[in-house]
Amino acid sequence: MVPCKTIYTENQTLAENAIAENKPMHVVKLYKERSVRTFMLHLVCCTIFSNKRSYYANVVYLQYFQDLSCVHEWNWGVAALVYLQHYLDHGSAVSTTQMAGYMSYLQGWIIAHFPRLSVWVDAPNYTENMPLNSKVVHGQGHKDAAGYRSSLDNIQTYDCVFSSYDAHRQVRPLINACWFSGWLRCGKLKGKHLPERVLRQFRHVQCIPRNPSMSATPGMNLCEIDHVFMEELELRMIDEEMRGQPVTSPWDTEPGYMSWFYRVSHPIMRPVQAPESPPRPPNLEVLIEAAKARNDPNLMQVCRSVKVEVERALREGEAVEETPIHGTLLRILNVLNPIVTMEVKYYEKERKNGHRRQKRSSGAGREQIRSGGSGDEWRRIRRQ
């Protein structure tokens, strides 16, 4: 670790002294190139390779500036992504209190996809030919994480911008290498790049992705990762068939995806000692599956059973007319009749609407769920 400011100042002073003393130009050039390398090292260590040491930079990155004419040929985007993933892994631990990595990049991504979640204002000098991350100025957020947790727990599909880059493609076109699926590396660090898990960012219907080990083989060393990227890049691309159909709505998923997601992910953010039960997931498919798993009683079936039992008691004379119990049974029956009748009318309406949707659709599973394929669960959840 070295203090960049000290080295930069020293070489600038040496260059100025060399000019004043009329030393050969190759000597002046040497000092100036050292100053430029130091400045570039300081720049990337404050952005892409930022760490928890405020005033020091790791000299290992100096190798990328040996030839200043080739600096633009390095893949700085991959470097930023791998380095950020490395620190996000550390940041997910409970004991971690600080984050490192390219924070401006992470904040820009959050604002682009969740504009209601963070604090920001429009950048006054932004133009359309600039990177999308320059569009906003990040504000100072809230120190208390409870508000963010609550917002994330209650987030809806319309709160998320799934594909925030569509209007910017004329400036930053989507290159084919973005469909590479496998390991990326920067120095000794490596990270997974799995575009099949975020197909909606590319305006494709999200399907249940394959196991990550099929794309990024566990235990691959750095030499093997280099070999794959250099020799097998085309073979590791997500082809047209794997990308699936284009979306109609930005949040479109294949049938079964949301149930799978809630099983393998952590969709609810809450403290270890939660004061109350987390909110229900806002997805019909997940609600139906959760209700089946809990084996919840069917409230409409309970109402029908009570109605049948009351009618039987009245029919067989178990309650004598003009007695209090007979009047109570009649009142119960009068309460239940509209509920059961409304259920029948609602089911008939849903069944007709389902037939209409099936005629317009190609038979997607999502429409079958909406059309009442599991009628009792659908009606019960809608009433709750």
N, C-alpha and C positions, 0 to 999 in steps of 0.2 A: 504494500500500500504506500502511495506517495501523495504528498500535497501538490496538486496540479498548479495552484496559483504561484507557488514559489518557483517551480521549474519554468513556468511560462514567463514570469517576470525576469528571471535570470537570463534566459535566452534572448528575450527582447532587448535587454540592456547590452548584452554581448553583441547583438546585431547592430545596434545603434553605435556602439563604440567602434566596431569594425568599419562602419561607413565613415565615421569621423576620422579614423586613422588611415583611410584609403587602402584598406587591406583588399586582397583579391576577391572578386565577386563570388567565387566558389565558397569562400569562407563565410561571407555574408549570407549566401544561400543556405549553407549548412545550419547556421543559427536560426534563420527564419523558418526553415522546415521543421526544426525541433520545436519552435514556438507553435507552429500550426499543428503538429502532432499532439502536443500537450493540450492545446485548446480543443481539438477534436476528441481526445481521450476524456477530457473534463465534460464535454457536451454529452457524449453517449453514456458516461457514468452518472450523469445527473438525470438522464431520461430513461433510455432503454435498460441500462445495467445499474440502475440505482440500488443502493444497499442501505444498511442502517448506520453506516459511517458517513457523517455529514460532509467532512472536508477531505476525504481520502478516496483515491481511485485505485483499482486493481490494475497493475501494469501488464497483466496477461493480455489485456485487450489492445495493448500497444502494437501487437503483431499485425492487426488489421490496418494499420496506418503506415506500414513500412514503405509502400509505394503509394504516394498520395494521388497519383493519376488513376489508380484502380479502386479507390474508396467506394465509388458509386456501383461497383460490380458486386459487392457483397450483398447478401440477402438480409438486409436489416429487419425486414418485417418478420421473417422466421425467427431471427434472434430475439426480437422483442417478445414474440408469442411464447417461445420456449422458456425464456427467463421469467416471464410473468407467471406461467403455469407452475414453475418451480416454487415461487414464493406463495402462490395461492395454495399449494399443497401444505406449506408450513402455516399459512394463515388460517387454514381450516381447523387447526388444533385449538382446543379450549384454552390452553396455557399461553397462546400467542397474543401479544398485546400490540404489536406493530406489524406493518406490512411494508414490503419493498417491491421493486419491479417498476414497470412503466405505468405509474399511477394515472397519468393524464390519458393514456390509451384506455385503461380500464374505466375511468370515469366517463370518457367519451362514449364508450360502448354502452354503458348503463343508461346514459341520457338518451342515446339514439334509440334504444329499444324500450326504455321505460321512462318516457319524458315526464310523467307525473310523480316519479319517485324521488328524484334528486332536486337540489337547488341549483339553478343556472339562469343565465341571461344570454340574449343573443350578442354575438361578438360584433362590435360596430364596424370593423374594417373587413368583414368576411366577404369574399367574392366566390362565385360558383366554381372557379378554376382551382380553388384551394382544397386541401383535404377536408373531408367531412368533419374530422375531429376539431377543426378550427372554427366551426360554425358557432360554438357556444363558449361562454366564459364560465368556468365552474365556480359556484358560490360556496360559501362555508356552510356545511350541513349541520345537523344536530348531533351533539355528543352522546345523547341518550339513544341507545339502540332499540329501545322498546317501540318507538314510533315506526321505525323501519320494519321491525319484525311484524307488527300488526298490519302494515301496508302489504307486505309480502304474503302474509297468510290470507288476506282478503282480496288479492289481485284477481282481476277478471281478464278474459281474453281481449276485450276491447281496450284494456290498459296497456297492452303490449304491442309494439310495432315490430312485426315479425321480420319484415324485409325493409330495412330503412335505407337501402342503398340504391333503390331503383331509379330515383331521380338524379343520381350522381354517376351513372354508368358512362356518360359521355366524357367524364373527367377521369374516372378510375374504372375502366372496363374489366369485366370478370375474365381473368385469364384461365386457361385450361388447367394449369398447375394447381389451382385452388381445389380441384376435385381429387387431389392426391389423398390417399387414406393410409396412414401408417405412422412410423416414428419420424419426428424431426429432431434435430440436435443443434446445439450452439456450444462450442467448446466441449466441456465434459458433461454438460447438462442435456437431457433429452425430454421430449414431451410428445404426447399422442395428438395427432391431427385426424379427426374422424368426422368428415362432413356429412356422412350418412345419418348422423344423430341430430343434425340441424338443417334438414332439407327445406324447412319453411323459410329459412333465411335466403334460400335460392328460389323461392316461389314454387316449390314442389310439395305434394302431399306427403306428410310425415308418416313413415311406416315404422314398424317395430324393427329396430336396427339389429344387425348381426352382432355376435359376441365380439368385444373389442380385440380379443386375442387372435381373431381371424385376420384383422388388419394390421395390428401392432403386436407381433409375436413377443411374448414375455421373454426376458432374459437376453435380448439382442444387445451385443456390444456396439461400440461406436463405429468400428470398422464395418460391421455388417449393416449398420444403418446407412453409412456412406455408400456402400455397394448397392443397396436397394434403391437409393435415391438416384444414383448415377446410371445404373444398368437396368433397373426394373421399374422406372417411373411410369411408363405407359401401362404396364400390367397392374399397377396399384391404383389406377384411376377408378372413380365411381362412374360406370358407363351409363348410357341413356336408360337401359332397362332398370338398373338399380335406383336411378333417380325417381322413377315413377311418373305419375301424372302431374301436370301443372295444377296449382290450387285454383279453386273458384273463390273461396274466402281465405284470407291470409292464415287462419288458424286450422285449416283442414287437416285431418288425420285419418288414417285408415282405421276400420273397425278393430277394436281391441287394443289400440295403442295407449289410450289414456288409462285403461285398467292396468296394462303392463307398466306404464310410467309410475303410477302410484304404488306399485309393488316394489319396484327396484330403486326408486329415488327417495328423496326426503322432501316432500312437497310442503310440509308444515314446519315452520320455524317457530320454536317456542322455548321458554326456559325449561331447565330440567324439572323444577318444581312449578308446573303450570298451575295457575290459580283456577283455571276452568278448562273444560274440554275445548280442543281446537275447533274452529269453524269447519263446517262440512265442505268438501271439495265441490266447486261449482260445475260439475260435469255429470250428466245424466248416467252415462255408462258406468262411472265409478260409484255413483249413489246406488244403482241397482245391484251391482256386485257386492257392495258393502252390506246392503240390506239382506241379501241372500246369505252372506256369511254369518250375520248376526241371527238369522232365522227369526226376523221380526214378525209379530203376528199381523195378519192381514186384517186391517180395521174394517174394510168393507165386508169381508167374510164374517167378521164378528157381528156386524149390524144385521146382515142377512140371517144369521143363526138366531139372534135374539128375536127378530121379527117372526121367524117361523115358530119359535117356542111360545111367544105370546099369543099368536093366532091359534096354536094348538090348545093352549090353556083356556082361551075363551070358547073355542069350539066344543071342547069336551066338558064345559061347565065347571071347571075347577074353581072359578070365581063366580059367586052368586051375583046376579044383576042387582044394581042399586046399592051395592056394598062399596066401602072405600077401596078395597083391593081391586074390584072390577073397574072402577073409575081410573085407578092408577094404571092398570094395564092398557086401557083405551088411550090414555094420554101418551104412554110409551109408544104405542102403535102409531099414533098420529105424528110423533116425532120421527119415527123410523121410515115411514112411507115416503116422504119427499126425498130422503137421502138415497134410498134404494132406487127410486124412480129416476132421480137425477143421474145416478151411476149408469143405469141402462142407457139413457139418452146420450150421455157423454161417450160411452163405449161405442155406440152405434156411429156417432159423429166421427170419432177417431178412426174407426174402421173404414168409413167412407173416404176420409181424408187420406188415409194410408194407401187405399187403392189408387187414388188420384196421383199421389206422389210416386208410387211404384210405376205408374204408366209413364211419368215424365222422367224418371230416373233409370239408370242402367242396372239398378238392383243393388246399390251399395248398402253395406251392412248398417251404416249409420242411419239411413232412411228407414230400414226395417225396424230399428229400435224405436224411432220416433213414431212409426205407424202403429205401435201397440203390439209388437211381436211378443212381448211378455206383459200382457194387459194388466194383470193384478198389480205387479210391481210398479208399472208406469203410473197407474191411477193413484196408488197409495202414496208414491213419492210426490206426485203433483199436488195432492191434497195436503201433505205435510208442509 
